[in-house]
């Protein structure tokens, strides 16, 4: 039910690596410079994506817990 953090963050990092490297090549940077910037950007994208997915997971867990407690309160008040 929860979202897998590592797979989503890794996919986002790989995508950002290629996007950053292609953008760098279009701006006329050397391949070495593009690679360094893309690696740093991919690392930052991995960290940002993992934090974002963890926040979404925390919200989902809180919603699931509230849903179960409200259902339990309904059954206790009826029964």
C-alpha positions in Angstrom: 0.0 0.0 0.0 2.9 2.3 0.7 5.1 3.8 -2.0 8.5 2.3 -2.5 11.0 5.1 -1.8 14.2 3.7 -3.3 12.8 2.7 -6.8 11.1 6.0 -7.3 14.0 8.1 -6.1 16.5 6.1 -8.3 14.3 6.5 -11.4 14.0 10.2 -10.8 17.7 10.5 -10.3 18.5 8.6 -13.6 16.0 10.8 -15.5 17.5 14.0 -14.1 21.0 12.8 -14.9 20.2 12.4 -18.6 18.2 15.6 -18.7 21.0 17.6 -17.1 23.6 16.1 -19.3 21.7 16.7 -22.5 20.9 20.3 -21.5 24.6 20.8 -20.7 25.6 19.5 -24.2 23.1 21.8 -25.9 24.7 24.7 -24.1 28.1 23.8 -25.4 29.8 22.5 -22.3 32.5 19.8 -22.4 31.4 16.2 -21.7 33.4 16.1 -18.5 31.7 19.2 -17.2 28.3 17.9 -18.2 29.0 14.6 -16.5 30.1 16.3 -13.2 27.1 18.6 -13.2 24.7 15.7 -14.1 26.1 13.5 -11.3 25.7 16.2 -8.7 22.2 17.0 -10.0 21.3 13.3 -9.9 22.5 13.0 -6.3 20.4 16.0 -5.3 17.4 14.8 -7.2 17.7 11.4 -5.5 17.7 13.1 -2.1 14.8 15.4 -3.0 12.7 12.6 -4.4 13.3 10.3 -1.4 12.3 13.0 1.0 9.2 13.8 -1.1 8.1 10.2 -1.2 8.7 9.8 2.5 6.4 12.8 3.2 3.8 11.2 0.9 4.1 7.9 2.8 3.7 9.7 6.1 0.5 11.4 4.9 -0.8 8.0 3.6 0.0 6.3 6.9 -1.7 9.0 8.9 -4.8 8.8 6.7 -4.9 5.0 7.0 -4.7 5.2 10.8 -7.4 7.9 11.0 -9.6 5.8 8.8 -9.2 2.7 11.0 -9.8 4.6 14.2 -12.9 6.2 12.8 -14.3 2.9 11.7 -13.5 1.4 15.1 -15.3 4.3 16.8 -18.4 3.7 14.6 -18.6 0.0 15.4 -18.1 0.7 19.1 -20.9 3.3 19.1 -23.3 1.1 17.1 -22.6 -2.1 19.0 
